[in-house]
């Protein structure tokens, strides 16, 4: 059975792969600063685990799903 840390790392890897694909498809470039990129990916994974969506970790959620759609 996987530990919570292993599950978190796996989820972070999945989100990074998603972000790379999304960026490439839409002509974006991910932050080249590995520390910053890692922090954002970790925050997205944490929000997905806690709240069920990849809410931007840089923005505060209102707790109202209809209002928070803009920060997913």
PDB file of N, CA, C, O and CB in Angstrom:
ATOM      1  N   UNK A   1       0.840  -1.181   0.000  1.00  0.00           N
ATOM      2  CA  UNK A   1       0.000   0.000   0.000  1.00  0.00           C
ATOM      3  C   UNK A   1       0.887   1.247   0.000  1.00  0.00           C
ATOM      4  O   UNK A   1       1.888   1.311   0.713  1.00  0.00           O
ATOM      5  CB  UNK A   1      -0.956  -0.004   1.220  1.00  0.00           C
ATOM      6  N   UNK A   2       0.507   2.226  -0.803  1.00  0.00           N
ATOM      7  CA  UNK A   2       1.304   3.439  -0.930  1.00  0.00           C
ATOM      8  C   UNK A   2       1.069   4.366   0.262  1.00  0.00           C
ATOM      9  O   UNK A   2      -0.037   4.465   0.793  1.00  0.00           O
ATOM     10  CB  UNK A   2       0.971   4.164  -2.244  1.00  0.00           C
ATOM     11  N   UNK A   3       2.144   5.037   0.661  1.00  0.00           N
ATOM     12  CA  UNK A   3       2.033   6.025   1.737  1.00  0.00           C
ATOM     13  C   UNK A   3       1.386   7.287   1.185  1.00  0.00           C
ATOM     14  O   UNK A   3       1.294   7.467  -0.030  1.00  0.00           O
ATOM     15  CB  UNK A   3       3.429   6.345   2.356  1.00  0.00           C
ATOM     16  N   UNK A   4       0.941   8.157   2.078  1.00  0.00           N
ATOM     17  CA  UNK A   4       0.355   9.421   1.659  1.00  0.00           C
ATOM     18  C   UNK A   4       1.358  10.255   0.870  1.00  0.00           C
ATOM     19  O   UNK A   4       0.993  10.943  -0.084  1.00  0.00           O
ATOM     20  CB  UNK A   4      -0.142  10.204   2.872  1.00  0.00           C
ATOM     21  N   UNK A   5       2.626  10.187   1.276  1.00  0.00           N
ATOM     22  CA  UNK A   5       3.676  10.936   0.587  1.00  0.00           C
ATOM     23  C   UNK A   5       3.854  10.420  -0.845  1.00  0.00           C
ATOM     24  O   UNK A   5       4.021  11.203  -1.780  1.00  0.00           O
ATOM     25  CB  UNK A   5       5.009  10.836   1.364  1.00  0.00           C
ATOM     26  N   UNK A   6       3.815   9.111  -1.000  1.00  0.00           N
ATOM     27  CA  UNK A   6       3.941   8.518  -2.335  1.00  0.00           C
ATOM     28  C   UNK A   6       2.751   8.899  -3.216  1.00  0.00           C
ATOM     29  O   UNK A   6       2.913   9.196  -4.400  1.00  0.00           O
ATOM     30  CB  UNK A   6       4.056   6.984  -2.235  1.00  0.00           C
ATOM     31  N   UNK A   7       1.568   8.888  -2.632  1.00  0.00           N
ATOM     32  CA  UNK A   7       0.368   9.282  -3.379  1.00  0.00           C
ATOM     33  C   UNK A   7       0.459  10.743  -3.801  1.00  0.00           C
ATOM     34  O   UNK A   7       0.105  11.095  -4.927  1.00  0.00           O
ATOM     35  CB  UNK A   7      -0.901   9.052  -2.531  1.00  0.00           C
ATOM     36  N   UNK A   8       0.940  11.596  -2.886  1.00  0.00           N
ATOM     37  CA  UNK A   8       1.086  13.018  -3.186  1.00  0.00           C
ATOM     38  C   UNK A   8       2.073  13.227  -4.330  1.00  0.00           C
ATOM     39  O   UNK A   8       1.799  13.997  -5.250  1.00  0.00           O
ATOM     40  CB  UNK A   8       1.548  13.789  -1.938  1.00  0.00           C
ATOM     41  N   UNK A   9       3.206  12.555  -4.282  1.00  0.00           N
ATOM     42  CA  UNK A   9       4.220  12.691  -5.333  1.00  0.00           C
ATOM     43  C   UNK A   9       3.666  12.207  -6.682  1.00  0.00           C
ATOM     44  O   UNK A   9       3.924  12.821  -7.717  1.00  0.00           O
ATOM     45  CB  UNK A   9       5.499  11.892  -4.958  1.00  0.00           C
ATOM     46  N   UNK A  10       2.920  11.129  -6.664  1.00  0.00           N
ATOM     47  CA  UNK A  10       2.311  10.603  -7.882  1.00  0.00           C
ATOM     48  C   UNK A  10       1.309  11.616  -8.466  1.00  0.00           C
ATOM     49  O   UNK A  10       1.277  11.842  -9.675  1.00  0.00           O
ATOM     50  CB  UNK A  10       1.610   9.253  -7.592  1.00  0.00           C
ATOM     51  N   UNK A  11       0.506  12.210  -7.601  1.00  0.00           N
ATOM     52  CA  UNK A  11      -0.456  13.208  -8.033  1.00  0.00           C
ATOM     53  C   UNK A  11       0.256  14.440  -8.591  1.00  0.00           C
ATOM     54  O   UNK A  11      -0.175  15.000  -9.599  1.00  0.00           O
ATOM     55  CB  UNK A  11      -1.373  13.601  -6.870  1.00  0.00           C
ATOM     56  N   UNK A  12       1.339  14.862  -7.944  1.00  0.00           N
ATOM     57  CA  UNK A  12       2.114  15.994  -8.440  1.00  0.00           C
ATOM     58  C   UNK A  12       2.681  15.702  -9.821  1.00  0.00           C
ATOM     59  O   UNK A  12       2.698  16.578 -10.685  1.00  0.00           O
ATOM     60  CB  UNK A  12       3.245  16.335  -7.468  1.00  0.00           C
ATOM     61  N   UNK A  13       3.144  14.475 -10.035  1.00  0.00           N
ATOM     62  CA  UNK A  13       3.677  14.085 -11.344  1.00  0.00           C
ATOM     63  C   UNK A  13       2.571  14.154 -12.400  1.00  0.00           C
ATOM     64  O   UNK A  13       2.796  14.660 -13.499  1.00  0.00           O
ATOM     65  CB  UNK A  13       4.286  12.656 -11.287  1.00  0.00           C
ATOM     66  N   UNK A  14       1.391  13.652 -12.076  1.00  0.00           N
ATOM     67  CA  UNK A  14       0.258  13.695 -13.005  1.00  0.00           C
ATOM     68  C   UNK A  14      -0.121  15.138 -13.352  1.00  0.00           C
ATOM     69  O   UNK A  14      -0.383  15.456 -14.512  1.00  0.00           O
ATOM     70  CB  UNK A  14      -0.953  12.961 -12.402  1.00  0.00           C
ATOM     71  N   UNK A  15      -0.147  15.996 -12.350  1.00  0.00           N
ATOM     72  CA  UNK A  15      -0.518  17.397 -12.582  1.00  0.00           C
ATOM     73  C   UNK A  15       0.552  18.103 -13.411  1.00  0.00           C
ATOM     74  O   UNK A  15       0.220  18.907 -14.281  1.00  0.00           O
ATOM     75  CB  UNK A  15      -0.726  18.136 -11.239  1.00  0.00           C
ATOM     76  N   UNK A  16       1.823  17.819 -13.159  1.00  0.00           N
ATOM     77  CA  UNK A  16       2.890  18.412 -13.957  1.00  0.00           C
ATOM     78  C   UNK A  16       2.762  17.981 -15.411  1.00  0.00           C
ATOM     79  O   UNK A  16       2.907  18.805 -16.315  1.00  0.00           O
ATOM     80  CB  UNK A  16       4.268  18.018 -13.400  1.00  0.00           C
ATOM     81  N   UNK A  17       2.496  16.712 -15.646  1.00  0.00           N
ATOM     82  CA  UNK A  17       2.317  16.223 -17.020  1.00  0.00           C
ATOM     83  C   UNK A  17       1.127  16.908 -17.676  1.00  0.00           C
ATOM     84  O   UNK A  17       1.198  17.285 -18.846  1.00  0.00           O
ATOM     85  CB  UNK A  17       2.122  14.691 -17.035  1.00  0.00           C
ATOM     86  N   UNK A  18       0.030  17.075 -16.933  1.00  0.00           N
ATOM     87  CA  UNK A  18      -1.139  17.776 -17.466  1.00  0.00           C
ATOM     88  C   UNK A  18      -0.772  19.218 -17.817  1.00  0.00           C
ATOM     89  O   UNK A  18      -1.120  19.706 -18.892  1.00  0.00           O
ATOM     90  CB  UNK A  18      -2.307  17.748 -16.445  1.00  0.00           C
ATOM     91  N   UNK A  19      -0.066  19.900 -16.908  1.00  0.00           N
ATOM     92  CA  UNK A  19       0.309  21.298 -17.112  1.00  0.00           C
ATOM     93  C   UNK A  19       1.227  21.452 -18.318  1.00  0.00           C
ATOM     94  O   UNK A  19       1.076  22.392 -19.097  1.00  0.00           O
ATOM     95  CB  UNK A  19       0.988  21.855 -15.863  1.00  0.00           C
ATOM     96  N   UNK A  20       2.170  20.543 -18.474  1.00  0.00           N
ATOM     97  CA  UNK A  20       3.073  20.601 -19.625  1.00  0.00           C
ATOM     98  C   UNK A  20       2.303  20.433 -20.930  1.00  0.00           C
ATOM     99  O   UNK A  20       2.541  21.158 -21.896  1.00  0.00           O
ATOM    100  CB  UNK A  20       4.159  19.519 -19.512  1.00  0.00           C
ATOM    101  N   UNK A  21       1.385  19.482 -20.954  1.00  0.00           N
ATOM    102  CA  UNK A  21       0.572  19.268 -22.150  1.00  0.00           C
ATOM    103  C   UNK A  21      -0.319  20.460 -22.444  1.00  0.00           C
ATOM    104  O   UNK A  21      -0.436  20.878 -23.596  1.00  0.00           O
ATOM    105  CB  UNK A  21      -0.276  18.021 -21.994  1.00  0.00           C
ATOM    106  N   UNK A  22      -0.947  21.011 -21.418  1.00  0.00           N
ATOM    107  CA  UNK A  22      -1.820  22.170 -21.592  1.00  0.00           C
ATOM    108  C   UNK A  22      -1.019  23.355 -22.116  1.00  0.00           C
ATOM    109  O   UNK A  22      -1.453  24.050 -23.034  1.00  0.00           O
ATOM    110  CB  UNK A  22      -2.514  22.536 -20.264  1.00  0.00           C
ATOM    111  N   UNK A  23       0.147  23.577 -21.529  1.00  0.00           N
ATOM    112  CA  UNK A  23       0.988  24.700 -21.949  1.00  0.00           C
ATOM    113  C   UNK A  23       1.395  24.551 -23.410  1.00  0.00           C
ATOM    114  O   UNK A  23       1.315  25.505 -24.184  1.00  0.00           O
ATOM    115  CB  UNK A  23       2.238  24.802 -21.059  1.00  0.00           C
ATOM    116  N   UNK A  24       1.823  23.371 -23.777  1.00  0.00           N
ATOM    117  CA  UNK A  24       2.257  23.133 -25.153  1.00  0.00           C
ATOM    118  C   UNK A  24       1.089  23.324 -26.125  1.00  0.00           C
ATOM    119  O   UNK A  24       1.242  23.958 -27.169  1.00  0.00           O
ATOM    120  CB  UNK A  24       2.848  21.714 -25.295  1.00  0.00           C
ATOM    121  N   UNK A  25      -0.049  22.782 -25.784  1.00  0.00           N
ATOM    122  CA  UNK A  25      -1.228  22.859 -26.646  1.00  0.00           C
ATOM    123  C   UNK A  25      -1.705  24.294 -26.855  1.00  0.00           C
ATOM    124  O   UNK A  25      -2.212  24.632 -27.924  1.00  0.00           O
ATOM    125  CB  UNK A  25      -2.352  22.031 -26.059  1.00  0.00           C
ATOM    126  N   UNK A  26      -1.542  25.134 -25.837  1.00  0.00           N
ATOM    127  CA  UNK A  26      -2.054  26.499 -25.905  1.00  0.00           C
ATOM    128  C   UNK A  26      -0.973  27.568 -26.113  1.00  0.00           C
ATOM    129  O   UNK A  26      -1.257  28.762 -26.027  1.00  0.00           O
ATOM    130  CB  UNK A  26      -2.806  26.802 -24.651  1.00  0.00           C
ATOM    131  N   UNK A  27       0.252  27.143 -26.384  1.00  0.00           N
ATOM    132  CA  UNK A  27       1.326  28.090 -26.674  1.00  0.00           C
ATOM    133  C   UNK A  27       1.895  28.808 -25.464  1.00  0.00           C
ATOM    134  O   UNK A  27       2.428  29.911 -25.589  1.00  0.00           O
ATOM    135  CB  UNK A  27       0.841  29.092 -27.628  1.00  0.00           C
ATOM    136  N   UNK A  28       1.786  28.190 -24.291  1.00  0.00           N
ATOM    137  CA  UNK A  28       2.339  28.771 -23.072  1.00  0.00           C
ATOM    138  C   UNK A  28       3.668  28.103 -22.730  1.00  0.00           C
ATOM    139  O   UNK A  28       4.008  27.051 -23.271  1.00  0.00           O
ATOM    140  CB  UNK A  28       1.345  28.627 -21.900  1.00  0.00           C
ATOM    141  N   UNK A  29       4.399  28.722 -21.838  1.00  0.00           N
ATOM    142  CA  UNK A  29       5.637  28.159 -21.321  1.00  0.00           C
ATOM    143  C   UNK A  29       5.510  28.139 -19.808  1.00  0.00           C
ATOM    144  O   UNK A  29       5.163  29.149 -19.195  1.00  0.00           O
ATOM    145  CB  UNK A  29       6.901  28.979 -21.790  1.00  0.00           C
ATOM    146  N   UNK A  30       5.790  26.989 -19.206  1.00  0.00           N
ATOM    147  CA  UNK A  30       5.759  26.908 -17.740  1.00  0.00           C
ATOM    148  C   UNK A  30       6.954  27.660 -17.169  1.00  0.00           C
ATOM    149  O   UNK A  30       7.978  27.818 -17.833  1.00  0.00           O
ATOM    150  CB  UNK A  30       5.766  25.424 -17.259  1.00  0.00           C
ATOM    151  N   UNK A  31       6.810  28.117 -15.944  1.00  0.00           N
ATOM    152  CA  UNK A  31       7.878  28.835 -15.267  1.00  0.00           C
ATOM    153  C   UNK A  31       9.152  27.992 -15.281  1.00  0.00           C
ATOM    154  O   UNK A  31       9.131  26.819 -14.907  1.00  0.00           O
ATOM    155  CB  UNK A  31       7.470  29.187 -13.818  1.00  0.00           C
ATOM    156  N   UNK A  32      10.239  28.583 -15.706  1.00  0.00           N
ATOM    157  CA  UNK A  32      11.509  27.842 -15.788  1.00  0.00           C
ATOM    158  C   UNK A  32      12.200  27.717 -14.438  1.00  0.00           C
ATOM    159  O   UNK A  32      13.154  26.953 -14.290  1.00  0.00           O
ATOM    160  CB  UNK A  32      12.445  28.520 -16.769  1.00  0.00           C
ATOM    161  N   UNK A  33      11.719  28.466 -13.463  1.00  0.00           N
ATOM    162  CA  UNK A  33      12.267  28.377 -12.105  1.00  0.00           C
ATOM    163  C   UNK A  33      11.677  27.123 -11.463  1.00  0.00           C
ATOM    164  O   UNK A  33      10.505  27.100 -11.088  1.00  0.00           O
ATOM    165  CB  UNK A  33      11.938  29.677 -11.249  1.00  0.00           C
ATOM    166  N   UNK A  34      12.492  26.092 -11.342  1.00  0.00           N
ATOM    167  CA  UNK A  34      12.025  24.797 -10.836  1.00  0.00           C
ATOM    168  C   UNK A  34      11.426  24.894  -9.433  1.00  0.00           C
ATOM    169  O   UNK A  34      10.475  24.180  -9.117  1.00  0.00           O
ATOM    170  CB  UNK A  34      13.170  23.804 -10.828  1.00  0.00           C
ATOM    171  N   UNK A  35      11.971  25.763  -8.600  1.00  0.00           N
ATOM    172  CA  UNK A  35      11.459  25.910  -7.239  1.00  0.00           C
ATOM    173  C   UNK A  35      10.044  26.472  -7.265  1.00  0.00           C
ATOM    174  O   UNK A  35       9.156  25.976  -6.571  1.00  0.00           O
ATOM    175  CB  UNK A  35      12.381  26.820  -6.405  1.00  0.00           C
ATOM    176  N   UNK A  36       9.840  27.511  -8.070  1.00  0.00           N
ATOM    177  CA  UNK A  36       8.520  28.129  -8.172  1.00  0.00           C
ATOM    178  C   UNK A  36       7.521  27.170  -8.815  1.00  0.00           C
ATOM    179  O   UNK A  36       6.397  27.027  -8.334  1.00  0.00           O
ATOM    180  CB  UNK A  36       8.598  29.433  -8.978  1.00  0.00           C
ATOM    181  N   UNK A  37       7.927  26.520  -9.894  1.00  0.00           N
ATOM    182  CA  UNK A  37       7.050  25.574 -10.580  1.00  0.00           C
ATOM    183  C   UNK A  37       6.649  24.441  -9.640  1.00  0.00           C
ATOM    184  O   UNK A  37       5.482  24.053  -9.592  1.00  0.00           O
ATOM    185  CB  UNK A  37       7.739  25.008 -11.837  1.00  0.00           C
ATOM    186  N   UNK A  38       7.596  23.925  -8.911  1.00  0.00           N
ATOM    187  CA  UNK A  38       7.322  22.842  -7.965  1.00  0.00           C
ATOM    188  C   UNK A  38       6.326  23.280  -6.892  1.00  0.00           C
ATOM    189  O   UNK A  38       5.445  22.510  -6.511  1.00  0.00           O
ATOM    190  CB  UNK A  38       8.623  22.368  -7.308  1.00  0.00           C
ATOM    191  N   UNK A  39       6.463  24.511  -6.408  1.00  0.00           N
ATOM    192  CA  UNK A  39       5.547  25.024  -5.383  1.00  0.00           C
ATOM    193  C   UNK A  39       4.120  25.126  -5.926  1.00  0.00           C
ATOM    194  O   UNK A  39       3.161  24.793  -5.229  1.00  0.00           O
ATOM    195  CB  UNK A  39       6.022  26.404  -4.881  1.00  0.00           C
ATOM    196  N   UNK A  40       3.986  25.581  -7.158  1.00  0.00           N
ATOM    197  CA  UNK A  40       2.658  25.703  -7.767  1.00  0.00           C
ATOM    198  C   UNK A  40       2.047  24.322  -7.991  1.00  0.00           C
ATOM    199  O   UNK A  40       0.875  24.107  -7.680  1.00  0.00           O
ATOM    200  CB  UNK A  40       2.740  26.475  -9.105  1.00  0.00           C
ATOM    201  N   UNK A  41       2.823  23.395  -8.522  1.00  0.00           N
ATOM    202  CA  UNK A  41       2.323  22.036  -8.762  1.00  0.00           C
ATOM    203  C   UNK A  41       1.912  21.393  -7.446  1.00  0.00           C
ATOM    204  O   UNK A  41       0.866  20.749  -7.371  1.00  0.00           O
ATOM    205  CB  UNK A  41       3.392  21.172  -9.472  1.00  0.00           C
ATOM    206  N   UNK A  42       2.724  21.560  -6.408  1.00  0.00           N
ATOM    207  CA  UNK A  42       2.403  21.017  -5.084  1.00  0.00           C
ATOM    208  C   UNK A  42       1.104  21.622  -4.562  1.00  0.00           C
ATOM    209  O   UNK A  42       0.274  20.913  -3.993  1.00  0.00           O
ATOM    210  CB  UNK A  42       3.554  21.287  -4.089  1.00  0.00           C
ATOM    211  N   UNK A  43       0.923  22.925  -4.751  1.00  0.00           N
ATOM    212  CA  UNK A  43      -0.307  23.589  -4.320  1.00  0.00           C
ATOM    213  C   UNK A  43      -1.529  23.109  -5.082  1.00  0.00           C
ATOM    214  O   UNK A  43      -2.595  22.918  -4.496  1.00  0.00           O
ATOM    215  CB  UNK A  43      -0.171  25.079  -4.479  1.00  0.00           C
ATOM    216  N   UNK A  44      -1.380  22.912  -6.391  1.00  0.00           N
ATOM    217  CA  UNK A  44      -2.494  22.395  -7.192  1.00  0.00           C
ATOM    218  C   UNK A  44      -2.888  20.994  -6.713  1.00  0.00           C
ATOM    219  O   UNK A  44      -4.072  20.683  -6.586  1.00  0.00           O
ATOM    220  CB  UNK A  44      -2.117  22.363  -8.696  1.00  0.00           C
ATOM    221  N   UNK A  45      -1.883  20.157  -6.452  1.00  0.00           N
ATOM    222  CA  UNK A  45      -2.148  18.801  -5.972  1.00  0.00           C
ATOM    223  C   UNK A  45      -2.827  18.827  -4.608  1.00  0.00           C
ATOM    224  O   UNK A  45      -3.772  18.077  -4.360  1.00  0.00           O
ATOM    225  CB  UNK A  45      -0.846  17.996  -5.896  1.00  0.00           C
ATOM    226  N   UNK A  46      -2.345  19.685  -3.736  1.00  0.00           N
ATOM    227  CA  UNK A  46      -2.929  19.802  -2.395  1.00  0.00           C
ATOM    228  C   UNK A  46      -4.395  20.239  -2.488  1.00  0.00           C
ATOM    229  O   UNK A  46      -5.253  19.689  -1.796  1.00  0.00           O
ATOM    230  CB  UNK A  46      -2.119  20.810  -1.534  1.00  0.00           C
ATOM    231  N   UNK A  47      -4.679  21.224  -3.340  1.00  0.00           N
ATOM    232  CA  UNK A  47      -6.050  21.693  -3.491  1.00  0.00           C
ATOM    233  C   UNK A  47      -6.949  20.636  -4.122  1.00  0.00           C
ATOM    234  O   UNK A  47      -8.124  20.530  -3.771  1.00  0.00           O
ATOM    235  CB  UNK A  47      -6.077  22.956  -4.325  1.00  0.00           C
ATOM    236  N   UNK A  48      -6.408  19.861  -5.044  1.00  0.00           N
ATOM    237  CA  UNK A  48      -7.196  18.780  -5.633  1.00  0.00           C
ATOM    238  C   UNK A  48      -7.552  17.748  -4.563  1.00  0.00           C
ATOM    239  O   UNK A  48      -8.687  17.274  -4.505  1.00  0.00           O
ATOM    240  CB  UNK A  48      -6.422  18.110  -6.796  1.00  0.00           C
ATOM    241  N   UNK A  49      -6.593  17.410  -3.729  1.00  0.00           N
ATOM    242  CA  UNK A  49      -6.833  16.442  -2.655  1.00  0.00           C
ATOM    243  C   UNK A  49      -7.830  16.975  -1.626  1.00  0.00           C
ATOM    244  O   UNK A  49      -8.747  16.264  -1.216  1.00  0.00           O
ATOM    245  CB  UNK A  49      -5.517  16.083  -1.963  1.00  0.00           C
ATOM    246  N   UNK A  50      -7.648  18.215  -1.219  1.00  0.00           N
ATOM    247  CA  UNK A  50      -8.483  18.796  -0.164  1.00  0.00           C
ATOM    248  C   UNK A  50      -9.867  19.247  -0.634  1.00  0.00           C
ATOM    249  O   UNK A  50     -10.855  19.106   0.087  1.00  0.00           O
ATOM    250  CB  UNK A  50      -7.774  19.961   0.439  1.00  0.00           C
ATOM    251  N   UNK A  51      -9.923  19.797  -1.863  1.00  0.00           N
ATOM    252  CA  UNK A  51     -11.149  20.455  -2.303  1.00  0.00           C
ATOM    253  C   UNK A  51     -11.775  19.852  -3.563  1.00  0.00           C
ATOM    254  O   UNK A  51     -12.857  20.265  -3.981  1.00  0.00           O
ATOM    255  CB  UNK A  51     -10.869  21.894  -2.543  1.00  0.00           C
ATOM    256  N   UNK A  52     -11.091  18.873  -4.167  1.00  0.00           N
ATOM    257  CA  UNK A  52     -11.655  18.190  -5.336  1.00  0.00           C
ATOM    258  C   UNK A  52     -11.456  18.902  -6.657  1.00  0.00           C
ATOM    259  O   UNK A  52     -11.966  18.449  -7.682  1.00  0.00           O
ATOM    260  CB  UNK A  52     -13.092  17.987  -5.130  1.00  0.00           C
ATOM    261  N   UNK A  53     -10.720  20.019  -6.659  1.00  0.00           N
ATOM    262  CA  UNK A  53     -10.425  20.769  -7.888  1.00  0.00           C
ATOM    263  C   UNK A  53      -8.996  21.292  -7.800  1.00  0.00           C
ATOM    264  O   UNK A  53      -8.440  21.449  -6.713  1.00  0.00           O
ATOM    265  CB  UNK A  53     -11.444  21.951  -8.100  1.00  0.00           C
ATOM    266  N   UNK A  54      -8.410  21.561  -8.974  1.00  0.00           N
ATOM    267  CA  UNK A  54      -7.059  22.126  -9.013  1.00  0.00           C
ATOM    268  C   UNK A  54      -7.158  23.651  -8.883  1.00  0.00           C
ATOM    269  O   UNK A  54      -6.831  24.379  -9.820  1.00  0.00           O
ATOM    270  CB  UNK A  54      -6.317  21.723 -10.339  1.00  0.00           C
ATOM    271  N   UNK A  55      -7.601  24.119  -7.740  1.00  0.00           N
ATOM    272  CA  UNK A  55      -7.682  25.562  -7.510  1.00  0.00           C
ATOM    273  C   UNK A  55      -6.285  26.150  -7.501  1.00  0.00           C
ATOM    274  O   UNK A  55      -5.343  25.544  -6.990  1.00  0.00           O
ATOM    275  CB  UNK A  55      -8.412  25.876  -6.180  1.00  0.00           C
ATOM    276  N   UNK A  56      -6.162  27.345  -8.076  1.00  0.00           N
ATOM    277  CA  UNK A  56      -4.884  28.045  -8.081  1.00  0.00           C
ATOM    278  C   UNK A  56      -4.418  28.228  -6.636  1.00  0.00           C
ATOM    279  O   UNK A  56      -5.165  28.761  -5.815  1.00  0.00           O
ATOM    280  CB  UNK A  56      -5.000  29.421  -8.812  1.00  0.00           C
ATOM    281  N   UNK A  57      -3.201  27.795  -6.314  1.00  0.00           N
ATOM    282  CA  UNK A  57      -2.735  27.933  -4.935  1.00  0.00           C
ATOM    283  C   UNK A  57      -2.386  29.382  -4.571  1.00  0.00           C
ATOM    284  O   UNK A  57      -2.146  29.686  -3.402  1.00  0.00           O
ATOM    285  CB  UNK A  57      -1.524  27.047  -4.714  1.00  0.00           C
ATOM    286  N   UNK A  58      -2.358  30.256  -5.545  1.00  0.00           N
ATOM    287  CA  UNK A  58      -2.022  31.660  -5.307  1.00  0.00           C
ATOM    288  C   UNK A  58      -3.257  32.504  -5.003  1.00  0.00           C
ATOM    289  O   UNK A  58      -3.137  33.677  -4.651  1.00  0.00           O
ATOM    290  CB  UNK A  58      -1.296  32.231  -6.511  1.00  0.00           C
ATOM    291  N   UNK A  59      -4.425  31.919  -5.136  1.00  0.00           N
ATOM    292  CA  UNK A  59      -5.672  32.671  -4.957  1.00  0.00           C
ATOM    293  C   UNK A  59      -6.462  32.097  -3.783  1.00  0.00           C
ATOM    294  O   UNK A  59      -6.374  30.905  -3.492  1.00  0.00           O
ATOM    295  CB  UNK A  59      -6.528  32.639  -6.253  1.00  0.00           C
ATOM    296  N   UNK A  60      -7.222  32.940  -3.124  1.00  0.00           N
ATOM    297  CA  UNK A  60      -8.064  32.495  -2.012  1.00  0.00           C
ATOM    298  C   UNK A  60      -9.411  32.032  -2.547  1.00  0.00           C
ATOM    299  O   UNK A  60     -10.026  32.706  -3.373  1.00  0.00           O
ATOM    300  CB  UNK A  60      -8.254  33.629  -0.968  1.00  0.00           C
ATOM    301  N   UNK A  61      -9.858  30.889  -2.075  1.00  0.00           N
ATOM    302  CA  UNK A  61     -11.173  30.375  -2.447  1.00  0.00           C
ATOM    303  C   UNK A  61     -12.233  31.072  -1.611  1.00  0.00           C
ATOM    304  O   UNK A  61     -12.008  31.383  -0.441  1.00  0.00           O
ATOM    305  CB  UNK A  61     -11.248  28.836  -2.259  1.00  0.00           C
ATOM    306  N   UNK A  62     -13.376  31.311  -2.210  1.00  0.00           N
ATOM    307  CA  UNK A  62     -14.497  31.889  -1.460  1.00  0.00           C
ATOM    308  C   UNK A  62     -15.278  30.791  -0.755  1.00  0.00           C
ATOM    309  O   UNK A  62     -15.972  31.046   0.229  1.00  0.00           O
ATOM    310  CB  UNK A  62     -15.428  32.692  -2.395  1.00  0.00           C
ATOM    311  N   UNK A  63     -15.161  29.564  -1.264  1.00  0.00           N
ATOM    312  CA  UNK A  63     -15.940  28.456  -0.738  1.00  0.00           C
ATOM    313  C   UNK A  63     -17.244  28.267  -1.499  1.00  0.00           C
ATOM    314  O   UNK A  63     -18.000  27.335  -1.225  1.00  0.00           O
ATOM    315  CB  UNK A  63     -16.226  28.674   0.727  1.00  0.00           C
ATOM    316  N   UNK A  64     -17.501  29.148  -2.448  1.00  0.00           N
ATOM    317  CA  UNK A  64     -18.704  29.058  -3.280  1.00  0.00           C
ATOM    318  C   UNK A  64     -18.273  28.565  -4.668  1.00  0.00           C
ATOM    319  O   UNK A  64     -17.648  29.310  -5.422  1.00  0.00           O
ATOM    320  CB  UNK A  64     -19.453  30.455  -3.371  1.00  0.00           C
ATOM    321  N   UNK A  65     -18.604  27.321  -5.002  1.00  0.00           N
ATOM    322  CA  UNK A  65     -18.119  26.731  -6.260  1.00  0.00           C
ATOM    323  C   UNK A  65     -18.363  27.582  -7.498  1.00  0.00           C
ATOM    324  O   UNK A  65     -17.502  27.656  -8.374  1.00  0.00           O
ATOM    325  CB  UNK A  65     -18.761  25.406  -6.461  1.00  0.00           C
ATOM    326  N   UNK A  66     -19.519  28.221  -7.583  1.00  0.00           N
ATOM    327  CA  UNK A  66     -19.809  29.029  -8.770  1.00  0.00           C
ATOM    328  C   UNK A  66     -18.874  30.232  -8.871  1.00  0.00           C
ATOM    329  O   UNK A  66     -18.500  30.624  -9.976  1.00  0.00           O
ATOM    330  CB  UNK A  66     -21.264  29.500  -8.748  1.00  0.00           C
ATOM    331  N   UNK A  67     -18.496  30.818  -7.756  1.00  0.00           N
ATOM    332  CA  UNK A  67     -17.570  31.959  -7.761  1.00  0.00           C
ATOM    333  C   UNK A  67     -16.129  31.495  -7.968  1.00  0.00           C
ATOM    334  O   UNK A  67     -15.328  32.199  -8.583  1.00  0.00           O
ATOM    335  CB  UNK A  67     -17.685  32.751  -6.443  1.00  0.00           C
ATOM    336  N   UNK A  68     -15.807  30.326  -7.460  1.00  0.00           N
ATOM    337  CA  UNK A  68     -14.435  29.827  -7.523  1.00  0.00           C
ATOM    338  C   UNK A  68     -14.070  29.185  -8.859  1.00  0.00           C
ATOM    339  O   UNK A  68     -12.921  28.785  -9.045  1.00  0.00           O
ATOM    340  CB  UNK A  68     -14.219  28.836  -6.430  1.00  0.00           C
ATOM    341  N   UNK A  69     -15.010  29.076  -9.786  1.00  0.00           N
ATOM    342  CA  UNK A  69     -14.716  28.491 -11.089  1.00  0.00           C
ATOM    343  C   UNK A  69     -13.584  29.216 -11.809  1.00  0.00           C
ATOM    344  O   UNK A  69     -12.839  28.597 -12.570  1.00  0.00           O
ATOM    345  CB  UNK A  69     -15.956  28.503 -11.950  1.00  0.00           C
ATOM    346  N   UNK A  70     -13.449  30.503 -11.581  1.00  0.00           N
ATOM    347  CA  UNK A  70     -12.434  31.286 -12.282  1.00  0.00           C
ATOM    348  C   UNK A  70     -11.019  31.000 -11.803  1.00  0.00           C
ATOM    349  O   UNK A  70     -10.057  31.402 -12.459  1.00  0.00           O
ATOM    350  CB  UNK A  70     -12.723  32.746 -12.124  1.00  0.00           C
ATOM    351  N   UNK A  71     -10.871  30.313 -10.672  1.00  0.00           N
ATOM    352  CA  UNK A  71      -9.518  30.030 -10.161  1.00  0.00           C
ATOM    353  C   UNK A  71      -9.161  28.551 -10.244  1.00  0.00           C
ATOM    354  O   UNK A  71      -8.217  28.100  -9.595  1.00  0.00           O
ATOM    355  CB  UNK A  71      -9.396  30.497  -8.719  1.00  0.00           C
ATOM    356  N   UNK A  72      -9.908  27.804 -11.035  1.00  0.00           N
ATOM    357  CA  UNK A  72      -9.568  26.383 -11.255  1.00  0.00           C
ATOM    358  C   UNK A  72      -8.639  26.319 -12.436  1.00  0.00           C
ATOM    359  O   UNK A  72      -8.208  25.233 -12.824  1.00  0.00           O
ATOM    360  CB  UNK A  72     -10.846  25.497 -11.498  1.00  0.00           C
TER     361      UNK A  72
END
